[in-house]
Amino acid sequence: MMRRDEKGITLIALIITIIVMLILVAVTISVTVSSGIFNKAGDATKGWQGAEENEGKVDEQITSEGVSGLQNIVNHYVDGGE
């Protein structure tokens, strides 16, 4: 009787694995696009840029006015300013 050595995975198992992975990728892309995550990322970037501009203004005010400038900024935010 001839004995067959089985080494590695079969071609069928490899194809099934690839198909399952492609299905998972398709579902992930579909969910990502439909959830609006790219729009949320764009909004977050705009918010970050606005905060960065405000930080520059605060730095300029503190540099030019010293401690009184810092006090003005604190008072502005305590009073509900943005």
SVG drawing of the C-alpha trace seen along z (x, -y; Angstrom):
<svg xmlns="http://www.w3.org/2000/svg" viewBox="-24 -94 30 96">
<polyline fill="none" stroke="black" stroke-width="0.4" points="0.0,0.0 1.4,-3.5 1.5,-6.0 0.8,-9.7 2.7,-12.4 0.4,-15.3 2.4,-18.5 1.0,-22.0 -2.5,-23.1 -4.6,-22.1 -5.5,-24.4 -9.2,-24.2 -8.4,-25.4 -6.3,-28.3 -9.1,-29.4 -11.7,-29.2 -9.5,-31.3 -9.1,-34.0 -12.8,-34.1 -13.6,-34.5 -11.0,-37.3 -12.5,-39.1 -15.9,-38.9 -14.6,-40.5 -12.9,-43.2 -16.0,-44.0 -18.2,-44.2 -15.6,-46.4 -15.4,-48.8 -19.2,-49.0 -19.6,-49.7 -16.8,-52.3 -18.2,-54.2 -21.9,-54.1 -21.0,-55.3 -19.7,-58.6 -16.3,-58.2 -14.5,-60.1 -16.8,-63.1 -16.3,-63.0 -12.5,-62.9 -12.8,-66.0 -14.8,-67.8 -12.3,-66.9 -9.5,-68.2 -11.3,-71.5 -11.8,-71.7 -8.2,-71.0 -7.1,-73.8 -9.4,-76.2 -8.0,-75.3 -4.5,-75.7 -5.3,-79.3 -6.8,-80.2 -3.7,-78.9 -1.6,-81.2 -3.7,-84.2 -3.4,-83.3 0.4,-83.0 0.6,-86.4 -1.6,-88.0 0.4,-86.6 3.7,-87.6 2.6,-91.1 0.6,-91.8 2.4,-89.5 0.5,-88.5 -2.4,-90.9 -2.9,-89.3 -3.1,-85.9 -5.6,-87.3 -7.7,-88.7 -7.7,-85.3 -8.7,-83.5 -11.5,-86.0 -12.7,-85.6 -13.1,-81.8 -14.6,-82.0 -17.2,-84.4 -18.2,-81.7 -16.2,-83.0 -14.7,-80.7"/>
</svg>
